[in-house]
Each structure stands twice: as C-alpha cells, then as structure tokens.
C-alpha cells in the first residue's frame, strides 16, 4: 500500500457506493413505477411524477441508463475482484479497517447487482410477458 494506507483501504468502498448509485437509477426508472402500478397505486405514481418530473426523462432513456449502470457495475466488479486479496497494512487498526471495508464493499456491490437485476427485469423482461 502507498503512504496513505487508510485512503487505499477505502477505495473499493467508494467504488461500491458508485455502483450502488448507478444501480439505484434503474429502480427509479422502472421497478418502482411498475411496483406502484401493480399494487394499484397509480395515483401515487402520478403524484410522484408531478413532484419529480425527471422520472419521465429517466424512463424514456432507460436504455442509456442501463448501459451506463451495467458499465459501472462491470468496472466495480473488476475492482472488487482485483482487490479481493490486496494486502492490508500491518498496523492492527488499519488492518481491521481494511478488512471491514472490504467486506462492506462486497456487500454493497452485491446489493447493487441485485438492484440492477430487479430494475432490468421490470424494464425489459416484464413488459414482454
């Protein structure tokens, strides 16, 4: 690790937060509106669109959103894979922070992957059924 060991230990965590942000956009465009309509809460969806009209733009451009999200997820997955056995500092506190950050980062990445799959289901597969 370089001179700034704590920064190096947190880098995978920040990449996982980026993938979580990217995959949550797929929920906003597709999964949440589909869920609201299927639950009979179309009025709630209309109110949501009235308050946040940007949701319509995101839904209209879902292909671009999914392409960018998938690209960010692949990059995040590569970073997770590359850092899975990266050395941690010898200092006990820094080592514990490194290992804890690695576990949290993997958890966030897996949650992001599930969110991307759910959003993809509602955006592309569910309308075909």
Number of C-alpha atoms within 10 A of each C-alpha: 12 8 7 8 15 17 12 15 25 17 16 26 24 15 21 27 16 19 27 24 14 22 29 20 21 28 20 17 25 21 20 16 22 21 14 15 14 10 9 11 14 15 11 13 17 15 12 13 14 12 10 10 12 12 18 14 10 17 18 12 12 21 15 12 18 20 11 14 24 20 14 20 24 14 15 25 20 12 15 19 12 11 14 14 9 13 12 18 19 9 10 10 10 15 17 15 17 25 18 15 18 22 15 15 22 20 14 20 25 17 17 24 21 14 20 24 16 18 25 22 15 20 21 13 10 10 9 7 5
